Amino acid sequence: MIRSLYTSVSGLITLEKQQANITNNIANANTIAYKMDNLVSKSFDEVMIQNRDKVLGGRNVTQKLGKISLGSAIDTVTTSFTQGSLKNTDKKTDFAIEGRGFFVIQKGNEAVYTRDGNFKVASDGFLVNTSGDRVLGINKNTGALEAIFVGNNEIVLDNDNNLFVGNTATHTLATADFEDYSALEKIGDNYYRGENPILNADVNITQGALETSNVNIANEMINMMTTMRNFETNQKMVQIIDETLAKAANEIGSVR
């Protein structure tokens, strides 16, 4: 009886985490280039149930009653990197990636990666994102990876990702790709951290557009309803087990 209670409660904990993940996906449905997360649950290893109630030859011997699962838990969180649709904005500082790849952003002392190309020119003249972090490019003269100074000039991106500031190609917009996207770590603010980036990768960028999130609201609402129903079922199971245990403790074998 106690084992079944543990099993039901572990299911409640797993479903609660799934619900939180679904809620987060829905909340970010309008976040530019957001990639939805999926929780993968697993069952604990089954264990053999046995006792020594069987008497054979005047001795208690072990008898196997069967196997039982002790519940479920979250195995891993995977990010879906499927392409979001492109939305035209006609803003020169908006960029969208179609296919693989990431923009490179200077955050503090490290380079981080994002699909969000909603950029603007800061008051100091540098190209930044909505968090105020500087967008990086490769200097056409020195080959250095550095922040892109725009000033009051207009910017134009050509098909080779060369960024023209005014009439001069000053930088190549820095891009990166990774062999294994599952190794990327979400660190908040639509940023990713990853090792061994392939810098200056062949990435298809469209100027004057933004990538929408890849969250399918209809599917997430269905997942939410399914999760809620499963949660309610587990709640009822816990309630039934609790009532049964209460009767066992308070009524069975009581002196009347």
N, C-alpha and C positions, 0 to 999 in steps of 0.2 A: 504493500500500500504506500509506504514511504517512498519507494523507488518510483512509483507512478507519479507521485507528487513532484519529485525532482524532475522527471521527464516533462511534465506539463509546464513547470515553471521555467525550465530552460527554453522551452518553445516560446513562452511569453517574452523572454528576454530577447531571443532572436527576432521575433516579430516586431518588437518595439524598435530595434535597430533598423529593421527593414523599413518600417514606417517613417523613421527619421530620415533615412536616405531618400525615400520617395518624396517627402516634403521638401528636402533640400533641392532635389531635381526640379520640382515644380516651381519653387521660389526663384530658381535661376533660369527659367524658361525664356526670359527676355534678356538675359545677360549675353553680351556679345561673345560669340565663339565659345560659349561654355560647352564642356563635354560632360555628359551625364555619367554618373557612377552606378554600378550594379553590385549588389551584395550577393556573394555566393555562400550558401550555408552548407553545413555538413553534419552528418550524424556522428555521434561518438561511437567508438568501436563497440560492437556487441559483446556482452559478457555472458558466460555460462552460469545459469542458476542451478544450484545443487543443494541437497541436504543429506542428512544421515538418519532420516526417520525410518528407513527400511531396515527390517531385522532379518538377517539370514544366518542360519546356524547359531542362533543365540547372540549374534553380534550385530551391532548397527553398521551398515555399510553405506557407502556413498551412492546416491542415485541422482542422475542428471535430469533436470526438469525442462531444460530448453534454454534458448538464448533470449536476451532482452536488451534493447537499446536504452541507453541512459539519457537520451534527449539529443538536442541539436545545438550548434553554435555557429558563429560566423567564421567561415573559412578564410575568405579574402575579399577585398574590394577591387573591382576592375573598372577601368574607365573606358567608355566607348568613344573611340576617335573617329566615328563615322562623320562624313562631311555634313556641315550645316549649309543651308541655302544661302545664296548671296543676295544682299539687299543693296540696291543702288542708292547712294547718298549725294553723289556729284560733288563731294567735298574733296579738295586736293590732299588733305591730310588724313583721309580715311583709306585704309588698305585692307584687302581681304585675301586670304590664302585659299587657293583651290587645290585640293590634293594634300600631299604630305608636306610637313615642314612647320617651322615656327619663326617668329620674329625674335630678335635678341635684345634684351633690355638690361640696362645697368641699374641694379637695385642695391644700394649701399656699395659694398666692396666686391660684389659678385655679379656675374652675368646670369640672368634667368631667362626663361623662354615662355612665350605666350602666342596664342592664335589671335588675340584681340588686337586689331589694327586701328582702333579708334584713337588716333593721335591728334596733337595740336601743337602750335608753336607757343612756348612759354614766354614770359615777359623778358627773360634774358636772351631770347632768340634761338634757343635749342628746341629740337623736336622731342616732345615728351608724350607719355600716355596719360590717361585720365588720373592715374595715381601720382603724376608729377615725376615719374622716373624717366630717365633719358633713353631714347631709342638709339641703338648703336648701328653704325655703318662702317664700311671699310674704305678708308681714305684712298682715293684714286692715285694720289702721288706717292704716299709713304707706305701704303698697305697696312696701316695701323687700324686696329679695331677701336673706334672712338665714337663719342657723341657727335650728333650731326647738327651743325650750326646753320640755321636758315635765315635768321634776321627778319627783315621785312620783305624778303623775296618770295616769289611763287615757286613751288616745287612741282616737278614733273618726273614720273617714273617711266622708263622705257621698258621694252620687252625683255631686256637682259638685267632688269632690276637696278640699272644705273639711275641714280637720283640727280636730277638737274636742279641746281639752286640758281635761279635766274636763268642764264643761258649756259652755265658751266656745269659739267658733270663732276661734282665734287666727291661723291661717295657712291659705293654700291650698298644698297640697303642690306644689312647683315641678316642672314637667315641661317637656320640650323635644322638638322634632321637627325634622327636616331634610328639605329637598326631595330631596337626592341622598345616599343612604346610602353610595354608593361612594366619596364624598369623606371619609368618616369614617376616623380613624386609631386603630388599637388601640394603647394605650400601657401595657398590663399591668394586672393586678389587676381585670380585667373592666371597665376604663374605656375610654371613647372620647373623642377630641378632635375637635372640628369647628368650622367657621366658620359664621357667620350662623345661629345657632339660632333656631327659632321658639319663644320662651318662652311659658309658660302655654298650651301647645297643648292641643287637645282630645284627651286621652288617657284611655282606659278602664282604671281601676285597681281591682283587687279586694283588699280587706283580708283578712288571715288566709289568704293563699295565696302560693305562690312559683312562678315559671316555671322549668321544667326546661330543660336544654340541648336544642338541636335536633340533636344528634349521633345518627345512626342507627348503632348499634354493628354490626349485621349488614352494612350497606353498607360501613362502614369496614374491617371484617375482609376482605370480598371485595376491596376496593381494595388492601388490604395484600398479600394473596396474589398478586394480579395484578401488583403492582409488584415483589414479590420474584421472581416467575417471569421478568419482563422483565429484571430486574437480572442474574439468573443467565445468561440468554441473552446479554446484552451482555458479561458476564464471559468466557463461553466464546469469544465472537468476539475479544475482546482477546487471549486466550490463543492462539488459532489464528493470529492475525496476528503475535503475538510470536514464535511458533515458526517461522513462515514467514520472518520477517525474520532470525531467527537462522541459518536454513539458507542464506539468500541471502548473509549476511555471512561465514559460516564454511565453507560447503561448495561453493557454486557458484563455479566459476572458480579453485578452489584447486589448487595444484600438487601432484601425487601422484607 
